Amino acid sequence: MTDVALITGTSSGMGMHAAVHLAQRGLRVVATMRDPRGADRLHAAAEAAGVTLDVRALDVVDHAASAELVAAIVAEDVIAADEREDDLDRLTPREREVLQLVAEGQTNRLIALRLGLSPKTVDSHRTNLMRKLGLHDAQGLTRFAVRRGLVSPE
């Protein structure tokens, strides 16, 4: 299950920095604020940092509305986690090995040496992984592996 951080009123520079930092550490960040311009600034800051935030501009930022929002997000994540269980089941043992090594930052050449394969075979496994998991790059594979507990986020 994904950890969720709820931040309210993040239009200050410090609040924006905290929201982006938490997202970079793998938390799902939900930011609520009354000012739509602040939401736009936060979206821009997140995009510049290469992370995604769930920013909601609410008419009234109150604890009850924020709690309902987080409850809905956690429920979505539980359902999505159940669906993702099937993703790992579709991978071969070799694809899981390659996924873990890619997530650890290994190059195709190093993975090939470690597993006794050709770099082209490793590239084929990587391509198959991205196709099966609906991902488009090594960063996506790494995030997937971290979320699934195959590697630690550090």
Residue frames relative to the residue before (quaternion, step in Angstrom):
aa qw qx qy qz dx dy dz
M 1.0000 0.0000 0.0000 0.0000 0.00 0.00 0.00
T 0.4806 -0.6794 0.4897 0.2601 3.52 -1.09 0.79
D 0.3839 -0.6725 0.5762 0.2616 3.56 -1.07 0.75
V 0.1724 -0.7880 0.5873 0.0659 3.55 -0.96 0.93
A 0.1344 -0.7575 0.6343 0.0757 3.54 -0.99 0.92
L 0.1652 -0.7747 0.6048 0.0816 3.57 -0.83 1.01
I 0.0152 -0.7810 0.6235 -0.0317 3.52 -0.78 1.09
T 0.1391 -0.7949 0.5866 0.0687 3.57 -0.80 0.99
G 0.8427 0.1602 -0.1252 0.4985 3.54 -1.13 0.72
T 0.2500 0.8245 -0.4727 0.1851 3.58 0.87 0.95
S 0.3479 0.7750 -0.4815 0.2157 3.60 1.10 0.44
S 0.5574 0.5745 -0.4171 0.4304 3.62 1.21 -0.14
G 0.6465 -0.5305 0.3821 0.3931 3.55 -1.22 0.47
M 0.6586 0.5091 -0.3137 0.4569 3.59 0.96 -0.84
G 0.6512 0.5150 -0.3109 0.4626 3.59 0.98 -0.82
M 0.6460 0.5099 -0.3164 0.4718 3.56 1.00 -0.81
H 0.6441 0.5183 -0.3176 0.4643 3.56 0.95 -0.88
A 0.6542 0.5109 -0.3141 0.4608 3.60 0.93 -0.86
A 0.6522 0.5187 -0.3186 0.4517 3.59 0.92 -0.88
V 0.6726 0.4814 -0.2940 0.4789 3.59 0.89 -0.92
H 0.6431 0.5324 -0.3218 0.4467 3.60 0.94 -0.87
L 0.6635 0.4991 -0.3050 0.4665 3.60 0.91 -0.88
A 0.6460 0.5124 -0.3175 0.4684 3.58 1.00 -0.80
Q 0.6415 0.5190 -0.3237 0.4629 3.58 1.03 -0.75
R 0.6773 0.4757 -0.2830 0.4845 3.59 1.16 -0.54
G 0.6586 -0.5702 0.2874 0.3982 3.57 1.28 0.25
L 0.5281 0.6145 -0.4308 0.3975 3.60 1.21 0.07
R 0.4011 -0.6434 0.5783 0.3010 3.52 -1.20 0.49
V 0.1564 -0.8152 0.5555 0.0489 3.56 -0.54 1.17
V 0.0993 -0.7515 0.6515 0.0287 3.51 -0.92 1.05
A 0.0537 -0.8005 0.5969 -0.0056 3.55 -0.63 1.13
T 0.0884 -0.7840 0.6134 0.0362 3.56 -0.87 0.99
M 0.1076 0.7883 -0.5983 0.0947 3.53 -1.01 0.84
R 0.5118 -0.6517 0.4709 0.3028 3.53 -1.23 0.44
D 0.7058 0.4769 -0.2533 0.4585 3.58 1.08 -0.68
P 0.3604 -0.7502 0.5078 0.2224 3.65 -0.45 1.12
R 0.6082 0.5438 -0.3626 0.4505 3.62 1.09 -0.59
G 0.6251 0.5246 -0.3333 0.4722 3.56 1.08 -0.70
A 0.6161 0.5357 -0.3390 0.4675 3.57 1.07 -0.73
D 0.6470 0.5138 -0.3162 0.4663 3.59 0.98 -0.82
R 0.6514 0.5072 -0.3155 0.4678 3.60 0.98 -0.85
L 0.6573 0.5078 -0.3110 0.4619 3.57 0.98 -0.83
H 0.6145 0.5316 -0.3391 0.4741 3.60 1.02 -0.78
A 0.6633 0.5067 -0.3015 0.4609 3.60 0.93 -0.91
A 0.6557 0.5055 -0.3134 0.4651 3.60 0.95 -0.84
A 0.6525 0.5072 -0.3120 0.4687 3.57 0.99 -0.82
E 0.6514 0.5150 -0.3136 0.4605 3.57 0.93 -0.90
A 0.6491 0.5178 -0.3178 0.4578 3.58 0.96 -0.83
A 0.7066 0.4346 -0.2523 0.4981 3.59 1.13 -0.68
G 0.4893 -0.6975 0.4108 0.3245 3.58 1.28 -0.06
V 0.5961 0.5361 -0.3791 0.4621 3.59 1.13 0.59
T 0.3585 -0.7127 0.5609 0.2211 3.53 -1.31 0.33
L 0.0823 -0.7752 0.6257 0.0284 3.53 -0.95 0.93
D 0.3441 -0.6846 0.5974 0.2367 3.54 -1.22 0.53
V 0.0049 0.8231 -0.5642 0.0639 3.57 -0.07 1.31
R 0.0613 -0.7979 0.5996 -0.0095 3.54 -0.80 1.07
A 0.2095 -0.7334 0.6330 0.1326 3.55 -0.88 0.97
L 0.0741 -0.8107 0.5806 -0.0093 3.56 -0.47 1.24
D 0.5745 -0.5867 0.4371 0.3670 3.56 -1.10 0.67
V 0.7796 0.0448 0.0004 0.6246 3.54 0.98 -0.88
V 0.2316 -0.7584 0.5918 0.1449 3.56 -0.71 1.03
D 0.1805 0.7701 -0.5955 0.1408 3.54 -0.44 1.19
H 0.6735 -0.5355 0.3358 0.3832 3.53 -1.22 0.46
A 0.6395 0.5322 -0.3414 0.4373 3.60 0.98 -0.75
A 0.6685 0.4829 -0.3047 0.4765 3.60 0.90 -0.90
S 0.6480 0.5154 -0.3170 0.4627 3.58 1.00 -0.80
A 0.6487 0.5143 -0.3171 0.4627 3.59 0.97 -0.83
E 0.6423 0.5116 -0.3223 0.4710 3.59 1.00 -0.80
L 0.6358 0.5345 -0.3191 0.4563 3.57 1.01 -0.82
V 0.6758 0.4773 -0.2939 0.4786 3.58 0.87 -0.93
A 0.6277 0.5312 -0.3425 0.4545 3.62 0.96 -0.77
A 0.6541 0.5035 -0.3135 0.4694 3.60 0.96 -0.81
I 0.6603 0.5034 -0.3089 0.4639 3.58 0.97 -0.82
V 0.6423 0.5074 -0.3269 0.4723 3.59 0.94 -0.83
A 0.6359 0.5178 -0.3339 0.4648 3.61 0.97 -0.80
E 0.6335 0.5182 -0.3278 0.4719 3.61 0.98 -0.82
D 0.6702 0.5078 -0.2990 0.4511 3.59 0.94 -0.89
V 0.6265 0.5265 -0.3409 0.4627 3.61 1.02 -0.73
I 0.6569 0.4949 -0.3050 0.4802 3.57 0.95 -0.87
A 0.6682 0.4970 -0.3010 0.4647 3.58 0.91 -0.89
A 0.6254 0.5362 -0.3414 0.4527 3.60 1.04 -0.74
D 0.6272 0.5252 -0.3350 0.4675 3.59 1.01 -0.75
E 0.6619 0.4943 -0.3028 0.4753 3.57 0.99 -0.82
R 0.6680 0.5130 -0.3065 0.4435 3.60 1.01 -0.78
E 0.4904 0.6517 -0.4410 0.3746 3.60 1.17 -0.42
D 0.6454 0.5288 -0.3111 0.4550 3.55 1.02 -0.82
D 0.5738 0.6084 -0.3828 0.3925 3.61 1.08 -0.64
L 0.6943 0.4613 -0.2823 0.4748 3.59 0.84 -0.93
D 0.6297 0.5512 -0.3342 0.4335 3.58 1.04 -0.71
R 0.6554 0.5225 -0.3103 0.4484 3.58 1.16 -0.57
L 0.6116 0.5635 -0.3523 0.4292 3.60 1.23 -0.28
T 0.4450 -0.6516 0.5396 0.2937 3.53 -1.13 0.69
P 0.6546 -0.4973 0.3682 0.4342 3.61 -1.18 0.32
R 0.6480 0.5119 -0.3227 0.4626 3.61 1.00 -0.77
E 0.6414 0.5120 -0.3323 0.4648 3.60 1.00 -0.77
R 0.6200 0.5278 -0.3438 0.4678 3.59 1.05 -0.68
E 0.6296 0.5244 -0.3326 0.4669 3.59 0.99 -0.81
V 0.6718 0.4908 -0.2957 0.4694 3.56 0.88 -0.98
L 0.6244 0.5447 -0.3329 0.4501 3.59 0.97 -0.84
Q 0.6706 0.4969 -0.3023 0.4604 3.56 0.86 -0.94
L 0.6894 0.4782 -0.2877 0.4619 3.60 0.89 -0.87
V 0.6050 0.5252 -0.3519 0.4841 3.60 1.07 -0.68
A 0.6740 0.5039 -0.2886 0.4565 3.57 0.92 -0.94
E 0.6560 0.4848 -0.3055 0.4912 3.58 1.18 -0.50
G 0.5897 -0.6259 0.3412 0.3795 3.57 1.30 0.09
Q 0.4188 0.7132 -0.4675 0.3122 3.59 1.22 0.26
T 0.4285 -0.6743 0.5359 0.2730 3.57 -1.13 0.68
N 0.6741 -0.4713 0.3680 0.4336 3.57 -1.28 0.27
R 0.6433 0.5365 -0.3195 0.4430 3.58 0.98 -0.86
L 0.6899 0.4672 -0.2830 0.4751 3.60 0.89 -0.90
I 0.6217 0.5253 -0.3388 0.4719 3.58 1.04 -0.76
A 0.6407 0.5342 -0.3174 0.4509 3.56 0.97 -0.90
L 0.6596 0.4994 -0.3089 0.4691 3.59 0.91 -0.88
R 0.6846 0.5066 -0.2869 0.4385 3.56 0.88 -0.94
L 0.7748 0.3503 -0.1783 0.4951 3.59 0.99 -0.85
G 0.4668 -0.6959 0.4359 0.3285 3.57 1.27 -0.04
L 0.5115 0.6187 -0.4207 0.4227 3.56 1.07 0.79
S 0.5250 -0.5730 0.4895 0.3955 3.54 -1.28 0.05
P 0.6077 -0.5535 0.4083 0.3971 3.61 -1.13 0.50
K 0.6150 0.5484 -0.3453 0.4491 3.62 1.08 -0.68
T 0.6369 0.5078 -0.3284 0.4781 3.61 1.03 -0.73
V 0.6330 0.5162 -0.3294 0.4737 3.58 0.99 -0.80
D 0.6407 0.5174 -0.3246 0.4653 3.58 0.98 -0.83
S 0.6296 0.5234 -0.3313 0.4689 3.61 1.04 -0.74
H 0.6395 0.5092 -0.3249 0.4756 3.59 0.99 -0.83
R 0.6463 0.5219 -0.3153 0.4588 3.58 0.95 -0.88
T 0.6498 0.5108 -0.3069 0.4718 3.58 0.97 -0.87
N 0.6548 0.5058 -0.3060 0.4708 3.58 0.96 -0.85
L 0.6195 0.5447 -0.3369 0.4539 3.58 1.02 -0.81
M 0.6859 0.4833 -0.2935 0.4580 3.56 0.81 -0.99
R 0.6426 0.5144 -0.3255 0.4653 3.59 1.00 -0.77
K 0.6923 0.4884 -0.2831 0.4495 3.60 0.82 -0.99
L 0.7573 0.3864 -0.2001 0.4869 3.57 0.99 -0.84
G 0.4347 -0.7161 0.4475 0.3131 3.58 1.27 -0.09
L 0.4826 0.6506 -0.4348 0.3934 3.57 1.11 0.72
H 0.3636 -0.7856 0.4767 0.1530 3.56 -1.18 0.52
D 0.8138 0.1077 -0.0585 0.5681 3.61 1.17 -0.18
A 0.7084 -0.4543 0.3308 0.4270 3.56 -1.35 0.16
Q 0.6044 0.5533 -0.3647 0.4423 3.61 1.05 -0.64
G 0.6449 0.5142 -0.3147 0.4697 3.57 1.00 -0.81
L 0.6331 0.5174 -0.3241 0.4759 3.58 1.03 -0.80
T 0.6541 0.5182 -0.3096 0.4558 3.56 0.97 -0.87
R 0.6543 0.5011 -0.3179 0.4688 3.59 0.89 -0.89
F 0.6347 0.5293 -0.3257 0.4592 3.58 0.98 -0.86
A 0.6792 0.4957 -0.2927 0.4552 3.58 0.87 -0.97
V 0.6401 0.5104 -0.3270 0.4721 3.60 1.01 -0.76
R 0.6746 0.5002 -0.2965 0.4547 3.58 0.87 -0.94
R 0.7112 0.4358 -0.2497 0.4919 3.56 1.07 -0.70
G 0.5176 -0.6812 0.3976 0.3315 3.59 1.25 0.05
L 0.4073 0.7145 -0.4814 0.3030 3.61 1.19 0.37
V 0.7688 0.0723 -0.0454 0.6337 3.57 1.22 -0.55
S 0.4933 -0.6344 0.4917 0.3353 3.57 -1.20 0.43
P 0.5738 -0.6320 0.3974 0.3368 3.61 -1.09 0.60
E 0.6591 0.5347 -0.3212 0.4201 3.62 1.14 -0.15
